[in-house]
Amino acid sequence: MRRAAAALLAILTLFLPVLADGEASARGPEDFVAEIMEGGYGFSEANYAVGFMSLYDGETWFHNADEYFKVASVYKLPLNMYFYELENAGELAPDDIVGGVSLEQAHLFSLEFSNNEISERMLDYLGGYAQYKRDILKYIGNAAEDVTDEYYYDNAFTAEMVLNILSYLNAHSDEFEEQLEHMLAAQPDQYLKSGALGVPIAQKYGYERYDGVLHVAVAGIVYAEEPFLLTILTRGSYAAVDAMGELCDAFAEWEAGRAAALRAEAEALE
């Protein structure tokens, strides 16, 4: 038994990130998130939220999970999902006119180019912003149990809500193939794609000033070696655009090592 335990420990050590001096490191998001956001880009602890989910085993990690943040154009992520579901149900067709253009064009302009005018007309088609927020409650999962007036009447979500939206999108990806194609094409080399990872990322991004304060937000499915979901919501600095890429890279490295260690552990116990 001792030999088996020692062998398992040796295997797991192989998958830990290694520092320059050769010592194994178990650094996780509780270390690198603050290092990047606060140490590298000057955000205060209260001015950003992060939500991560592994697509290997469903592991989640949050910073400020339940705090409401203005999300700018990220609201267009569930907005388009809802319209695609109306199409899938036969209630709308791609060539139907919504907001002065075909629905097919509306998806393109809303998701890839983040066109505000067309997206706002899509909201109007549903009956306005508060009705839209009611329509998408199923996407935010358990977080729907704790929504406040801020949810219904402001362009605000929590990191938990956005991560649940991404989880729904990924779990039903066969129903949202066109939406994912638009998100894969959106903003090359920016936001989650601004790092060095170089893998496909389906993202919805946004930035906008509210009462003079800049809010930058992103939500995406990262198709790395070990795929994962990631949302980052910020206020106060456009530098968030670069921080998002660094965080994405760091989560990818951590998740690759974590998943490999879990696989090695499972194999060693067989």
C-alpha positions in Angstrom: 0.0 0.0 0.0 2.8 2.4 0.9 4.5 1.7 -2.5 1.2 2.4 -4.3 0.8 5.7 -2.4 4.3 6.7 -3.1 3.9 5.9 -6.8 0.7 8.0 -6.9 2.4 10.9 -5.3 5.2 10.7 -7.8 2.8 10.7 -10.7 0.8 13.7 -9.4 4.0 15.7 -8.9 4.8 15.4 -12.6 1.7 17.4 -13.4 2.3 20.3 -11.0 3.5 23.5 -12.5 7.3 23.9 -12.0 8.9 27.1 -10.8 12.2 28.4 -12.2 14.1 27.0 -9.2 12.7 23.5 -9.9 10.3 23.4 -7.0 6.8 22.1 -7.6 4.1 24.6 -7.2 0.4 24.1 -6.5 -0.6 27.6 -7.4 -4.2 27.9 -8.3 -6.6 30.7 -9.1 -6.7 31.9 -5.5 -3.1 32.9 -6.2 -2.9 33.9 -9.9 -6.2 35.8 -10.3 -5.4 38.4 -7.7 -1.8 38.5 -8.9 -2.9 39.4 -12.4 -6.0 41.6 -11.7 -4.8 43.4 -8.6 -1.0 43.2 -8.8 -0.7 43.4 -12.6 -3.5 45.7 -13.6 -4.4 47.6 -10.5 -8.0 46.5 -9.9 -9.3 46.6 -6.4 -10.6 43.3 -5.0 -14.2 44.7 -5.3 -14.0 45.9 -8.9 -13.9 42.6 -10.7 -15.7 39.2 -10.7 -14.5 35.9 -12.2 -16.3 32.7 -12.9 -14.6 29.5 -14.1 -16.0 26.0 -14.9 -14.0 23.0 -16.0 -15.6 21.0 -18.8 -13.6 18.0 -17.6 -15.3 17.5 -14.2 -17.5 20.5 -13.6 -15.2 22.1 -11.1 -16.0 25.8 -10.5 -14.1 28.7 -9.1 -15.4 32.2 -8.4 -14.3 35.6 -7.2 -17.3 37.9 -6.2 -19.7 35.3 -7.5 -22.9 37.0 -6.3 -22.0 40.7 -6.9 -24.0 42.4 -9.6 -21.9 44.0 -12.4 -22.9 46.0 -15.4 -22.1 43.7 -18.3 -22.4 46.0 -21.3 -22.9 44.0 -24.5 -22.6 40.6 -22.8 -26.4 40.8 -22.4 -26.5 39.9 -26.1 -25.3 36.4 -25.4 -28.5 35.1 -23.8 -30.6 37.5 -25.9 -29.5 35.7 -29.1 -29.8 32.3 -27.4 -33.4 33.0 -26.7 -34.1 34.0 -30.3 -32.3 30.8 -31.6 -34.6 28.8 -29.3 -37.7 30.6 -30.8 -36.3 29.6 -34.3 -35.7 26.0 -33.2 -39.3 25.8 -31.9 -40.7 27.1 -35.3 -42.0 30.3 -33.8 -39.6 32.4 -35.9 -37.6 31.8 -39.1 -34.1 33.1 -40.1 -35.7 35.3 -42.8 -38.3 36.9 -40.5 -37.8 40.6 -40.0 -36.7 41.7 -36.5 -35.7 45.2 -35.9 -35.6 46.1 -39.6 -33.4 43.3 -40.8 -33.7 39.5 -41.2 -33.2 37.6 -38.0 -30.2 35.9 -39.6 -28.6 39.3 -40.1 -29.6 40.4 -36.6 -27.7 37.5 -35.1 -24.6 38.3 -37.2 -24.6 42.0 -36.3 -25.5 41.5 -32.6 -23.0 38.7 -31.9 -20.0 39.4 -34.1 -20.1 43.2 -34.3 -22.1 43.9 -31.1 -24.4 46.3 -32.9 -26.4 48.1 -30.2 -29.2 49.5 -32.4 -30.2 46.1 -33.8 -29.8 44.4 -30.4 -32.1 46.9 -28.8 -34.7 46.3 -31.5 -34.5 42.6 -30.6 -35.2 43.5 -27.0 -38.2 45.6 -28.1 -39.5 42.6 -30.1 -39.6 40.6 -26.9 -41.4 43.4 -25.0 -38.6 45.3 -23.5 -35.6 44.7 -21.2 -37.5 43.4 -18.1 -39.5 40.9 -20.2 -36.2 39.7 -21.8 -34.8 39.2 -18.3 -37.8 37.1 -17.4 -37.5 35.1 -20.7 -33.9 34.1 -19.9 -34.3 33.0 -16.3 -33.9 29.4 -17.2 -30.4 30.1 -18.5 -29.1 31.4 -15.2 -29.9 28.2 -13.3 -30.0 28.2 -9.5 -29.1 31.9 -9.5 -32.7 32.6 -10.6 -33.8 31.9 -7.0 -32.0 35.0 -5.7 -32.6 37.7 -8.4 -33.4 41.2 -7.3 -34.9 44.3 -9.0 -31.3 45.1 -10.2 -31.5 42.0 -12.3 -34.8 42.9 -13.9 -34.4 46.6 -14.5 -30.6 47.1 -15.0 -28.1 45.7 -17.4 -26.6 43.7 -14.6 -25.7 40.1 -14.0 -23.5 38.2 -11.5 -20.6 36.1 -12.4 -22.5 33.0 -11.3 -25.4 33.9 -13.7 -23.1 34.5 -16.7 -21.3 31.2 -16.0 -24.6 29.4 -15.9 -25.6 30.9 -19.2 -22.3 29.7 -20.7 -23.0 26.2 -19.2 -26.4 26.1 -20.8 -25.0 27.2 -24.1 -22.3 24.5 -24.0 -24.6 21.8 -22.8 -27.0 22.5 -25.7 -24.3 23.4 -28.3 -26.1 21.4 -31.0 -29.0 23.8 -30.8 -26.8 26.9 -31.0 -24.3 25.9 -33.7 -24.7 29.2 -35.6 -24.4 31.3 -32.5 -21.2 29.6 -31.5 -19.8 30.2 -35.0 -20.5 33.9 -34.6 -18.9 33.9 -31.2 -15.8 32.1 -32.5 -15.4 34.9 -35.1 -15.9 37.8 -32.7 -13.0 40.1 -31.9 -9.9 38.2 -32.9 -6.9 39.0 -30.6 -9.0 40.8 -28.0 -10.5 40.0 -24.7 -10.1 36.3 -23.9 -8.2 36.0 -27.2 -5.6 38.7 -26.3 -3.3 36.2 -24.6 -0.9 33.7 -26.1 -3.1 30.6 -25.9 -3.9 30.5 -29.6 -7.0 28.2 -29.4 -10.5 28.7 -30.6 -12.6 30.8 -28.1 -16.3 31.5 -28.5 -16.8 34.8 -26.7 -19.2 37.6 -26.2 -17.6 40.8 -25.1 -18.7 44.3 -24.2 -17.6 47.7 -22.8 -19.7 50.7 -21.8 -19.6 53.6 -19.4 -22.3 53.8 -16.7 -22.4 57.1 -14.7 -18.9 57.8 -16.0 -17.4 54.5 -14.9 -16.1 52.1 -17.6 -17.3 48.5 -17.4 -15.6 45.8 -19.5 -17.0 42.3 -19.5 -16.5 39.0 -21.4 -17.9 35.5 -21.4 -16.6 32.6 -23.4 -16.1 28.9 -24.0 -12.3 28.2 -24.3 -11.6 25.2 -26.5 -8.1 24.6 -25.0 -6.5 21.2 -24.5 -8.8 21.0 -21.5 -11.8 23.1 -22.4 -13.4 25.4 -19.8 -15.9 28.2 -19.4 -14.8 31.7 -18.2 -16.4 35.0 -17.5 -14.7 38.1 -16.3 -16.7 41.2 -15.3 -14.9 44.5 -14.4 -15.3 48.1 -13.7 -12.9 51.0 -13.8 -10.3 50.3 -16.5 -10.0 49.4 -20.2 -6.8 47.5 -19.2 -9.2 44.7 -18.4 -9.1 43.8 -22.1 -5.5 42.6 -21.7 -6.0 41.2 -18.2 -8.7 38.9 -19.6 -6.2 37.3 -22.0 -3.7 36.8 -19.2 -6.3 35.2 -17.0 -7.5 33.0 -19.8 -3.9 31.7 -20.4 -3.4 31.1 -16.6 -6.7 29.2 -16.2 -5.8 27.1 -19.3 -2.4 26.1 -17.8 -3.9 25.4 -14.4 -6.8 23.3 -15.8 -4.5 21.3 -18.0 -2.3 20.4 -15.0 -5.3 19.8 -12.7 -7.1 17.5 -15.2 -3.9 15.5 -16.0 -3.4 15.0 -12.2 -6.9 13.7 -11.8 -6.6 11.3 -14.7 -3.3 10.0 -13.3 -4.8 9.6 -9.9 -7.7 7.6 -11.4 -5.4 5.4 -13.4 -3.1 4.7 -10.4 -6.1 3.6 -8.3 -7.4 1.1 -11.0 
